[in-house]
């Protein structure tokens, strides 16, 4: 396996990602869409999720494909970003056909970024407009870090962000991940520059620093207890995707396996205060050649991509006015 040409989820042919950010709000929205409807699934492991239209992603539901997936900041307010995306898709003639009517199917998930120092005193919910703008900005190339749904994201001790990574498998299939990393937990080892995801890094994509000499998965108890006691919600929300042809049941298994990558990159992950969630998307452009082995490889690759994408999100985060947390670069960029 090796990273794709862009090392982005859009290394999967036909996928596009769009971002919209509001610097004053310290929040934003991100959309993933394809040239045509695609199979999608979801798996939730966090204790405080916020979602839209995820029930229909179960394998036994009538609608088997979606038009887009949305990640957004804003807690429950951010669910409206998917409405903006749906409006925009309708003008493009996209949506589930019901007689003369089209209904864009746009599941979404949100993270909590309401206490990050941004101006949240709005008169009208801004997320619908952000979702529409993210759709208009969609393309194969997109920046990482302080952008889109990761604009106001934070971790236990650092600023969070938007990350992505990809892998091309030896069997010819491609897997990618897109994540808004906003966990209660930490992405670096014991308050040092080394990422928890270091064992899975490829081509020094987040510094190449490896693990600390004294590897310890524990915490300083007092700072963590203080954070946990004051936490309202955090949440890391992600999408893993492939060009393989998958059923919704197989896509659900892909999303489930990808959570391993979250646990490798964030310590602790899936806490009661996080709504950790992974969507899976399959464009169906390539058939699996070994139905017994390929699903295993896809799940493994998805977990690797997600771990790397989380570290890349924090690695690329940039400083902005009134930040509540320092960036990785401001603390460790010169060390």
Steps between C-alpha positions, in 0.01 A plus 500: 500500500607856433336844521315625194630782283335773712488308829140617522165325495455643151762255372186292456382590150180700488505626859502870580536686828383853570565720801354821636645682800406803707801644684292712737268213581800265532302227332410362161366215291639233270322299232598182314322417177555291189416522133197281568320356807711263706452229760537629855490366854576619852625373833488698826719424802500827693262575783372837377429488125311755293371376165256549214348229279723224632217254567448452127861378465412167663520212251128420533377847402354586159751765392833329430694799360555863600589818314742650752633474854548805722729565796440822691588696809233675702358218709126458432494829308746349252255236387349774284812492279356189334188701410716747311669215316163344417373831360807532282478143375136550406594790273748264333228246433634254756288289734298184553233484228139470617281557195551861391673588830866471597610481862877538565611251764759673718590335832713710732676509834614783727771574754489731800701821453278755676754583773807560284517881518302576184204737469192283550255787558323464165150623417449226242652152485802537267553133420252464217690765304832339591378165369388655172835678461692180576312329218586784261867466598517124441793368300774240488753720683441648843709628793544334837513638851298804604232474234144376452358292784844511663519880516430523871589148605710434809659204679584453866807721473529624142299651221326240283414516134401333174713209380514253215713210378484223243641158412523310174487128573697234316171363365437830319231633733533845658394602850490849648397680818371847578468613861412799715712427806355658813556243778492537874809280501853577387662427163858540627692277737535628855497868410786464252518558124467130413161388370319193628457409133879497447528122437269536198657809344609487136756720326537735801151636433477646851864564581654153521581531871403146595410404856635647819793325666282447807177371348223529760129488414402656833411856597579756760184444708423853617491677160296218346253491788450874468435472126260210538306671776452817295435330168166554325583310182781472250481237223711378211295440186640326196434349159688203358452425133598252232454446128400139565146380437351437846155423631371712785576215738860483376528879525376481859778255578749740336383784725520274804856391423608860443430584865820311582686784334331751727606301805859483371523877448303636798547406865243455638247473219128414493444666839159582650563863402583431134253418225763309302356383170624358170312507170604263223461577130547263204490629143481150352734570210705183555400144581673306774704217352514297822173535696649313795820701537428843353247611766760422768762706315258788449416516872866490597585773249210716619625485859852593390374790289287636782784489756727685257230751405443592865868574555517696175204712614690619807831523312350745248298713746580871486483775760207743498387788720346412836594133480420304816782248438849524347578333168745213473726722290505783753624262771714252313558635151850625577607218732 
